[in-house]
Amino acid sequence: QVQLVESGGGLVQPGDSLRLSCAASGFTFGSAAMNWFRQAAGKDRELVASISDSSGTIRYASFVKGRFTISRDNAKNTVYLQMNSLKPEDTAVYYCHAPRFGSWGQGTQVTVSS
């Protein structure tokens, strides 16, 4: 059974940093691409970043490029999203996604406000 558990969200001020983690289980993590999505209140869920199984291919949405970094530790079955220079418009619930299985985590709330 595929399980994805996000952590690391919280309330921060503009310009601060956060690191989100997603612990995966129930599948061969090192063979699976992973995504981070986010969904702000009243808006559609949108792709933030993706990373291939070996980290050889990484992609970012234009609105986070240069500020966010996706990475993974296959030995720990964990994917990360380092978020720097946070803006109020980054406020959303952030979700981990395993596209091969169509599985989602429960989400972690990130709120950027002064």
LUMDONU-7021 format. One record per residue: x, y, z of N, C-alpha, C, CB in turn; residue in three letters. Coordinates in nm, 4 decimals, m for minus. Glycine has a CB too. Example, Ala and Ser with C-alpha at 12.3 -4.5 7.8 and 13.67 -1.06 7.14 Angstrom:
% residues 2
nu | nv | nw | cau | cav | caw | cu | cv | cw | cbu | cbv | cbw | rest
1.3190 | m0.5690 | 0.7800 | 1.2300 | m0.4500 | 0.7800 | 1.3200 | m0.3300 | 0.7800 | 1.1308 | m0.4473 | 0.9046 | ALA
1.2850 | m0.2250 | 0.7080 | 1.3670 | m0.1060 | 0.7140 | 1.2900 | 0.0030 | 0.7870 | 1.4084 | m0.0598 | 0.5725 | SER
//
This chain:
% residues 114
nu | nv | nw | cau | cav | caw | cu | cv | cw | cbu | cbv | cbw | rest
0.0845 | m0.1182 | 0.0000 | 0.0000 | 0.0000 | 0.0000 | 0.0890 | 0.1245 | 0.0000 | m0.0961 | m0.0002 | 0.1226 | GLN
0.0691 | 0.2066 | m0.1022 | 0.1487 | 0.3278 | m0.1142 | 0.1055 | 0.4291 | m0.0091 | 0.1360 | 0.3876 | m0.2554 | VAL
0.2027 | 0.4823 | 0.0627 | 0.1757 | 0.5875 | 0.1600 | 0.2753 | 0.7010 | 0.1415 | 0.1823 | 0.5324 | 0.3042 | GLN
0.2243 | 0.8225 | 0.1451 | 0.3064 | 0.9429 | 0.1360 | 0.2671 | 1.0332 | 0.2523 | 0.2878 | 1.0160 | m0.0029 | LEU
0.3657 | 1.0730 | 0.3312 | 0.3373 | 1.1544 | 0.4497 | 0.4242 | 1.2796 | 0.4452 | 0.3628 | 1.0736 | 0.5814 | VAL
0.3582 | 1.3942 | 0.4279 | 0.4289 | 1.5216 | 0.4233 | 0.4461 | 1.5805 | 0.5622 | 0.3552 | 1.6198 | 0.3340 | GLU
0.5505 | 1.6593 | 0.5784 | 0.5732 | 1.7318 | 0.7022 | 0.6561 | 1.8558 | 0.6719 | 0.6434 | 1.6422 | 0.8076 | SER
0.6618 | 1.9467 | 0.7684 | 0.7473 | 2.0641 | 0.7551 | 0.6774 | 2.1952 | 0.7262 | 0.8434 | 2.0401 | 0.6500 | GLY
0.5474 | 2.1918 | 0.7067 | 0.4757 | 2.3151 | 0.6802 | 0.4659 | 2.4012 | 0.8051 | 0.3372 | 2.2849 | 0.6265 | GLY
0.4145 | 2.5227 | 0.7873 | 0.3981 | 2.6116 | 0.9006 | 0.3680 | 2.7527 | 0.8585 | 0.5200 | 2.6098 | 0.9856 | GLY
0.3692 | 2.8413 | 0.9568 | 0.3452 | 2.9839 | 0.9346 | 0.4789 | 3.0567 | 0.9396 | 0.2456 | 3.0422 | 1.0406 | LEU
0.5124 | 3.1257 | 0.8304 | 0.6378 | 3.1998 | 0.8233 | 0.6121 | 3.3386 | 0.7673 | 0.7414 | 3.1248 | 0.7369 | VAL
0.7122 | 3.4239 | 0.7793 | 0.7021 | 3.5591 | 0.7256 | 0.7600 | 3.5651 | 0.5843 | 0.7745 | 3.6591 | 0.8174 | GLN
0.7184 | 3.6631 | 0.5064 | 0.7769 | 3.6786 | 0.3723 | 0.9295 | 3.6864 | 0.3794 | 0.7208 | 3.8048 | 0.3033 | PRO
0.9935 | 3.6152 | 0.2873 | 1.1386 | 3.6095 | 0.2833 | 1.1993 | 3.4940 | 0.3602 | 1.1936 | 3.7353 | 0.3351 | GLY
1.1188 | 3.4280 | 0.4431 | 1.1688 | 3.3147 | 0.5209 | 1.1813 | 3.1892 | 0.4342 | 1.0762 | 3.2872 | 0.6403 | ASP
1.2341 | 3.0843 | 0.4969 | 1.2528 | 2.9552 | 0.4299 | 1.1824 | 2.8448 | 0.5074 | 1.4028 | 2.9225 | 0.4149 | SER
1.1463 | 2.7401 | 0.4345 | 1.0917 | 2.6178 | 0.4925 | 1.1428 | 2.5003 | 0.4110 | 0.9353 | 2.6204 | 0.4958 | LEU
1.1540 | 2.3868 | 0.4762 | 1.1845 | 2.2639 | 0.4029 | 1.0751 | 2.1626 | 0.4305 | 1.3242 | 2.2071 | 0.4426 | ARG
1.0093 | 2.1213 | 0.3237 | 0.9073 | 2.0186 | 0.3327 | 0.9712 | 1.8823 | 0.3076 | 0.7925 | 2.0456 | 0.2320 | LEU
0.9181 | 1.7831 | 0.3755 | 0.9621 | 1.6450 | 0.3558 | 0.8417 | 1.5589 | 0.3229 | 1.0357 | 1.5909 | 0.4814 | SER
0.8663 | 1.4551 | 0.2462 | 0.7626 | 1.3572 | 0.2141 | 0.8245 | 1.2196 | 0.2306 | 0.7053 | 1.3775 | 0.0684 | CYS
0.7779 | 1.1472 | 0.3310 | 0.8255 | 1.0119 | 0.3560 | 0.7364 | 0.9139 | 0.2813 | 0.8275 | 0.9802 | 0.5081 | ALA
0.7982 | 0.8286 | 0.1994 | 0.7236 | 0.7347 | 0.1161 | 0.7423 | 0.5921 | 0.1642 | 0.7667 | 0.7467 | m0.0294 | ALA
0.6403 | 0.5118 | 0.1443 | 0.6487 | 0.3699 | 0.1770 | 0.5508 | 0.2924 | 0.0892 | 0.6191 | 0.3456 | 0.3278 | SER
0.5731 | 0.1611 | 0.0825 | 0.4812 | 0.0751 | 0.0086 | 0.5166 | 0.0528 | m0.1368 | 0.3466 | 0.1314 | 0.0157 | GLY
0.6283 | 0.1094 | m0.1812 | 0.6729 | 0.0880 | m0.3186 | 0.8241 | 0.1090 | m0.3243 | 0.5989 | 0.1841 | m0.4178 | PHE
0.8830 | 0.0752 | m0.4387 | 1.0274 | 0.0895 | m0.4562 | 1.0562 | 0.2359 | m0.4884 | 1.0817 | m0.0057 | m0.5695 | THR
1.0834 | 0.3126 | m0.3843 | 1.0952 | 0.4568 | m0.3965 | 1.2020 | 0.4966 | m0.4977 | 1.1265 | 0.5179 | m0.2617 | PHE
1.3148 | 0.4296 | m0.4954 | 1.4265 | 0.4659 | m0.5812 | 1.4002 | 0.4473 | m0.7292 | 1.5448 | 0.3872 | m0.5433 | GLY
1.2903 | 0.3866 | m0.7644 | 1.2548 | 0.3642 | m0.9049 | 1.1391 | 0.4516 | m0.9505 | 1.2197 | 0.2190 | m0.9269 | SER
1.1002 | 0.5460 | m0.8694 | 0.9799 | 0.6238 | m0.8975 | 1.0089 | 0.7730 | m0.9020 | 0.8735 | 0.5951 | m0.7935 | ALA
0.9600 | 0.8385 | m1.0063 | 0.9617 | 0.9843 | m1.0098 | 0.8653 | 1.0363 | m0.9032 | 0.9231 | 1.0381 | m1.1519 | ALA
0.8920 | 1.1582 | m0.8561 | 0.8079 | 1.2184 | m0.7537 | 0.7788 | 1.3636 | m0.7879 | 0.8746 | 1.2082 | m0.6160 | MET
0.6652 | 1.4107 | m0.7427 | 0.6242 | 1.5482 | m0.7667 | 0.5850 | 1.6165 | m0.6364 | 0.5082 | 1.5527 | m0.8659 | ASN
0.5950 | 1.7485 | m0.6372 | 0.5314 | 1.8327 | m0.5368 | 0.4279 | 1.9190 | m0.6086 | 0.6369 | 1.9210 | m0.4597 | TRP
0.3079 | 1.9209 | m0.5546 | 0.2003 | 2.0076 | m0.6025 | 0.1610 | 2.1024 | m0.4888 | 0.0764 | 1.9233 | m0.6516 | PHE
0.0845 | 2.2036 | m0.5226 | 0.0258 | 2.2879 | m0.4200 | m0.1135 | 2.3314 | m0.4643 | 0.1156 | 2.4108 | m0.3915 | ARG
m0.1951 | 2.3636 | m0.3641 | m0.3302 | 2.4111 | m0.3917 | m0.3643 | 2.5228 | m0.2948 | m0.4332 | 2.2959 | m0.3813 | GLN
m0.3811 | 2.6415 | m0.3490 | m0.4244 | 2.7547 | m0.2686 | m0.5765 | 2.7550 | m0.2586 | m0.3734 | 2.8875 | m0.3286 | ALA
m0.6268 | 2.8210 | m0.1573 | m0.7712 | 2.8252 | m0.1344 | m0.8425 | 2.8811 | m0.2570 | m0.8042 | 2.9100 | m0.0097 | ALA
m0.9408 | 2.8066 | m0.3064 | m1.0202 | 2.8517 | m0.4188 | m0.9544 | 2.8375 | m0.5542 | m1.0559 | 2.9907 | m0.3986 | GLY
m0.8380 | 2.7736 | m0.5576 | m0.7659 | 2.7581 | m0.6838 | m0.7426 | 2.6111 | m0.7143 | m0.6323 | 2.8331 | m0.6794 | LYS
m0.7069 | 2.5838 | m0.8392 | m0.6757 | 2.4476 | m0.8801 | m0.5402 | 2.4049 | m0.8249 | m0.6773 | 2.4356 | m1.0330 | ASP
m0.5243 | 2.2741 | m0.8094 | m0.3949 | 2.2205 | m0.7702 | m0.2962 | 2.2395 | m0.8855 | m0.4064 | 2.0703 | m0.7307 | ARG
m0.1738 | 2.2812 | m0.8539 | m0.0753 | 2.3063 | m0.9578 | 0.0576 | 2.2399 | m0.9248 | m0.0558 | 2.4559 | m0.9770 | GLU
0.1264 | 2.1982 | m1.0310 | 0.2561 | 2.1327 | m1.0159 | 0.3613 | 2.2361 | m0.9777 | 0.2967 | 2.0592 | m1.1462 | LEU
0.4388 | 2.2050 | m0.8755 | 0.5452 | 2.2941 | m0.8295 | 0.6807 | 2.2469 | m0.8810 | 0.5465 | 2.3019 | m0.6760 | VAL
0.7082 | 2.1171 | m0.8640 | 0.8386 | 2.0647 | m0.9033 | 0.8286 | 1.9146 | m0.9201 | 0.9473 | 2.1011 | m0.7995 | ALA
0.9160 | 1.8604 | m1.0033 | 0.9215 | 1.7164 | m1.0223 | 1.0664 | 1.6716 | m1.0280 | 0.8463 | 1.6748 | m1.1502 | SER
1.0879 | 1.5451 | m0.9904 | 1.2227 | 1.4889 | m0.9886 | 1.2150 | 1.3445 | m1.0330 | 1.2873 | 1.5003 | m0.8477 | ILE
1.3066 | 1.3052 | m1.1189 | 1.3095 | 1.1672 | m1.1681 | 1.3660 | 1.0736 | m1.0616 | 1.3932 | 1.1575 | m1.2976 | SER
1.3611 | 0.9438 | m1.0900 | 1.4006 | 0.8449 | m0.9900 | 1.5453 | 0.8608 | m0.9448 | 1.3803 | 0.7062 | m1.0447 | ASP
1.6328 | 0.8968 | m1.0378 | 1.7749 | 0.9101 | m1.0056 | 1.8181 | 1.0542 | m0.9848 | 1.8577 | 0.8489 | m1.1144 | SER
1.7200 | 1.1456 | m0.9825 | 1.7463 | 1.2902 | m0.9697 | 1.8124 | 1.3486 | m1.0943 | 1.8348 | 1.3169 | m0.8484 | SER
1.8149 | 1.2705 | m1.2020 | 1.8794 | 1.3204 | m1.3223 | 1.7982 | 1.4239 | m1.3968 | 1.9091 | 1.2079 | m1.4129 | GLY
1.6686 | 1.4223 | m1.3778 | 1.5808 | 1.5195 | m1.4439 | 1.4981 | 1.5889 | m1.3378 | 1.4889 | 1.4512 | m1.5501 | THR
1.5088 | 1.7200 | m1.3337 | 1.4356 | 1.8023 | m1.2373 | 1.3688 | 1.9159 | m1.3132 | 1.5304 | 1.8576 | m1.1252 | ILE
1.2451 | 1.9409 | m1.2799 | 1.1715 | 2.0501 | m1.3442 | 1.0997 | 2.1324 | m1.2378 | 1.0700 | 1.9951 | m1.4485 | ARG
1.0840 | 2.2611 | m1.2692 | 1.0164 | 2.3534 | m1.1783 | 0.9128 | 2.4347 | m1.2534 | 1.1175 | 2.4463 | m1.1097 | TYR
0.8080 | 2.4694 | m1.1823 | 0.7148 | 2.5676 | m1.2355 | 0.7849 | 2.7025 | m1.2406 | 0.5852 | 2.5750 | m1.1495 | ALA
0.7464 | 2.7844 | m1.3359 | 0.8148 | 2.9122 | m1.3536 | 0.8027 | 3.0007 | m1.2293 | 0.7585 | 2.9853 | m1.4752 | SER
0.6948 | 2.9861 | m1.1555 | 0.6730 | 3.0762 | m1.0425 | 0.7596 | 3.0421 | m0.9203 | 0.5272 | 3.0731 | m1.0033 | PHE
0.8313 | 2.9291 | m0.9225 | 0.9206 | 2.8953 | m0.8105 | 1.0656 | 2.8811 | m0.8527 | 0.8753 | 2.7671 | m0.7453 | VAL
1.0912 | 2.8921 | m0.9812 | 1.2261 | 2.8707 | m1.0295 | 1.3228 | 2.9709 | m0.9655 | 1.2303 | 2.8819 | m1.1823 | LYS
1.4337 | 2.9179 | m0.9128 | 1.5319 | 3.0022 | m0.8473 | 1.5086 | 3.0196 | m0.6991 | 1.5341 | 3.1344 | m0.9116 | GLY
1.3895 | 2.9818 | m0.6514 | 1.3595 | 2.9953 | m0.5084 | 1.3423 | 2.8604 | m0.4394 | 1.2338 | 3.0782 | m0.4895 | ARG
1.2863 | 2.7629 | m0.5108 | 1.2606 | 2.6306 | m0.4535 | 1.3575 | 2.5290 | m0.5125 | 1.1142 | 2.5869 | m0.4790 | PHE
1.3899 | 2.4283 | m0.4319 | 1.4753 | 2.3195 | m0.4772 | 1.4148 | 2.1870 | m0.4348 | 1.6185 | 2.3345 | m0.4215 | THR
1.3927 | 2.0998 | m0.5319 | 1.3452 | 1.9652 | m0.5017 | 1.4652 | 1.8715 | m0.4983 | 1.2396 | 1.9174 | m0.6065 | ILE
1.4630 | 1.7770 | m0.4050 | 1.5709 | 1.6792 | m0.3946 | 1.5134 | 1.5518 | m0.3336 | 1.6902 | 1.7343 | m0.3088 | SER
1.5917 | 1.4487 | m0.3348 | 1.5467 | 1.3218 | m0.2786 | 1.6639 | 1.2464 | m0.2194 | 1.4769 | 1.2366 | m0.3850 | ARG
1.6313 | 1.1633 | m0.1210 | 1.7279 | 1.0729 | m0.0597 | 1.6688 | 0.9337 | m0.0721 | 1.7585 | 1.1110 | 0.0913 | ASP
1.7146 | 0.8587 | m0.1699 | 1.6557 | 0.7268 | m0.1946 | 1.6849 | 0.6290 | m0.0819 | 1.7073 | 0.6703 | m0.3255 | ASN
1.7903 | 0.6520 | m0.0074 | 1.8211 | 0.5650 | 0.1066 | 1.7215 | 0.5856 | 0.2200 | 1.9636 | 0.5910 | 0.1568 | ALA
1.6608 | 0.7047 | 0.2250 | 1.5640 | 0.7368 | 0.3300 | 1.4205 | 0.7364 | 0.2780 | 1.5960 | 0.8724 | 0.3908 | LYS
1.4025 | 0.7028 | 0.1507 | 1.2675 | 0.7019 | 0.0907 | 1.1965 | 0.8360 | 0.1133 | 1.1824 | 0.5863 | 0.1503 | ASN
1.2689 | 0.9433 | 0.0917 | 1.2150 | 1.0756 | 0.1220 | 1.2466 | 1.1736 | 0.0091 | 1.2717 | 1.1276 | 0.2553 | THR
1.1481 | 1.2553 | m0.0229 | 1.1667 | 1.3639 | m0.1180 | 1.1460 | 1.4956 | m0.0418 | 1.0673 | 1.3512 | m0.2406 | VAL
1.2238 | 1.5956 | m0.0793 | 1.2230 | 1.7232 | m0.0083 | 1.1864 | 1.8373 | m0.1029 | 1.3599 | 1.7498 | 0.0565 | TYR
1.1377 | 1.9441 | m0.0431 | 1.1184 | 2.0687 | m0.1167 | 1.1709 | 2.1815 | m0.0279 | 0.9662 | 2.0909 | m0.1556 | LEU
1.2868 | 2.2323 | m0.0650 | 1.3449 | 2.3466 | 0.0053 | 1.2863 | 2.4737 | m0.0560 | 1.5024 | 2.3460 | m0.0038 | GLN
1.2235 | 2.5544 | 0.0265 | 1.1567 | 2.6751 | m0.0223 | 1.2222 | 2.7971 | 0.0416 | 1.0036 | 2.6716 | 0.0089 | MET
1.2821 | 2.8795 | m0.0402 | 1.3478 | 3.0009 | 0.0062 | 1.2733 | 3.1238 | m0.0476 | 1.4965 | 3.0030 | m0.0381 | ASN
1.3015 | 3.2371 | 0.0130 | 1.2421 | 3.3647 | m0.0306 | 1.0913 | 3.3521 | m0.0477 | 1.3059 | 3.4116 | m0.1628 | SER
1.0267 | 3.2977 | 0.0518 | 0.8828 | 3.2721 | 0.0416 | 0.8038 | 3.4029 | 0.0307 | 0.8343 | 3.1914 | 0.1631 | LEU
0.6969 | 3.3936 | m0.0470 | 0.6091 | 3.5072 | m0.0716 | 0.4678 | 3.4740 | m0.0238 | 0.6089 | 3.5450 | m0.2221 | LYS
0.3873 | 3.5749 | 0.0050 | 0.2491 | 3.5467 | 0.0459 | 0.1741 | 3.4607 | m0.0564 | 0.1738 | 3.6775 | 0.0674 | PRO
0.2038 | 3.4777 | m0.1840 | 0.1355 | 3.3989 | m0.2868 | 0.1787 | 3.2526 | m0.2888 | 0.1600 | 3.4598 | m0.4222 | GLU
0.2795 | 3.2160 | m0.2088 | 0.3165 | 3.0747 | m0.1939 | 0.2282 | 3.0037 | m0.0918 | 0.4632 | 3.0625 | m0.1526 | ASP
0.1414 | 3.0778 | m0.0255 | 0.0505 | 3.0180 | 0.0720 | m0.0395 | 2.9153 | 0.0042 | m0.0344 | 3.1267 | 0.1409 | THR
m0.0372 | 2.7925 | 0.0552 | m0.1125 | 2.6830 | m0.0049 | m0.0934 | 2.5572 | 0.0786 | m0.0682 | 2.6588 | m0.1517 | ALA
m0.1720 | 2.4572 | 0.0471 | m0.1443 | 2.3229 | 0.0971 | m0.0541 | 2.2555 | m0.0057 | m0.2773 | 2.2403 | 0.1214 | VAL
0.0561 | 2.2015 | 0.0424 | 0.1543 | 2.1375 | m0.0455 | 0.1397 | 1.9859 | m0.0348 | 0.2997 | 2.1819 | m0.0089 | TYR
0.1353 | 1.9213 | m0.1514 | 0.1117 | 1.7785 | m0.1593 | 0.2281 | 1.7076 | m0.2284 | m0.0189 | 1.7505 | m0.2330 | TYR
0.2607 | 1.5932 | m0.1759 | 0.3546 | 1.5026 | m0.2384 | 0.2743 | 1.4087 | m0.3291 | 0.4376 | 1.4230 | m0.1311 | CYS
0.3317 | 1.3727 | m0.4437 | 0.2594 | 1.2923 | m0.5427 | 0.3528 | 1.1914 | m0.6071 | 0.1958 | 1.3822 | m0.6505 | HIS
0.3073 | 1.0671 | m0.6129 | 0.3803 | 0.9613 | m0.6824 | 0.3042 | 0.9304 | m0.8111 | 0.3962 | 0.8323 | m0.5922 | ALA
0.3464 | 0.9850 | m0.9241 | 0.2671 | 0.9753 | m1.0469 | 0.2465 | 0.8339 | m1.0974 | 0.3316 | 1.0548 | m1.1535 | PRO
0.3423 | 0.7461 | m1.0744 | 0.3275 | 0.6092 | m1.1247 | 0.2078 | 0.5397 | m1.0619 | 0.4543 | 0.5285 | m1.0977 | ARG
0.1779 | 0.5771 | m0.9367 | 0.0707 | 0.5101 | m0.8636 | m0.0530 | 0.5984 | m0.8487 | 0.1201 | 0.4677 | m0.7267 | PHE
m0.0423 | 0.7226 | m0.8919 | m0.1540 | 0.8141 | m0.8753 | m0.1846 | 0.8436 | m0.7303 | m0.2753 | 0.7588 | m0.9414 | GLY
m0.0817 | 0.8358 | m0.6451 | m0.1023 | 0.8492 | m0.5011 | m0.0633 | 0.9883 | m0.4530 | m0.0222 | 0.7432 | m0.4256 | SER
m0.1373 | 1.0333 | m0.3511 | m0.1160 | 1.1647 | m0.2925 | m0.0991 | 1.1531 | m0.1418 | m0.2325 | 1.2586 | m0.3262 | TRP
m0.0203 | 1.2443 | m0.0857 | m0.0160 | 1.2564 | 0.0579 | m0.1348 | 1.3372 | 0.1083 | 0.1149 | 1.3204 | 0.1018 | GLY
m0.1377 | 1.3586 | 0.2384 | m0.2501 | 1.4309 | 0.2988 | m0.2314 | 1.5817 | 0.2889 | m0.2669 | 1.3905 | 0.4453 | GLN
m0.1119 | 1.6245 | 0.2577 | m0.0833 | 1.7660 | 0.2427 | m0.0309 | 1.8294 | 0.3705 | m0.2063 | 1.8379 | 0.1977 | GLY
0.0450 | 1.9375 | 0.3530 | 0.0953 | 2.0151 | 0.4657 | 0.0743 | 2.1632 | 0.4336 | 0.2470 | 1.9835 | 0.4941 | THR
0.0208 | 2.2364 | 0.5295 | m0.0146 | 2.3757 | 0.5067 | 0.1079 | 2.4652 | 0.5202 | m0.1238 | 2.4199 | 0.6044 | GLN
0.1268 | 2.5505 | 0.4217 | 0.2293 | 2.6543 | 0.4262 | 0.1584 | 2.7887 | 0.4184 | 0.3342 | 2.6377 | 0.3097 | VAL
0.1818 | 2.8724 | 0.5177 | 0.1222 | 3.0052 | 0.5213 | 0.2332 | 3.1089 | 0.5330 | 0.0214 | 3.0183 | 0.6389 | THR
0.2343 | 3.2023 | 0.4383 | 0.3353 | 3.3077 | 0.4372 | 0.2638 | 3.4400 | 0.4614 | 0.4157 | 3.3098 | 0.3016 | VAL
0.2888 | 3.4981 | 0.5762 | 0.2168 | 3.6198 | 0.6141 | 0.2970 | 3.7001 | 0.7147 | 0.0789 | 3.5855 | 0.6720 | SER
0.2868 | 3.8310 | 0.7023 | 0.3522 | 3.9173 | 0.7997 | 0.2554 | 3.9536 | 0.9121 | 0.4059 | 4.0444 | 0.7317 | SER
//
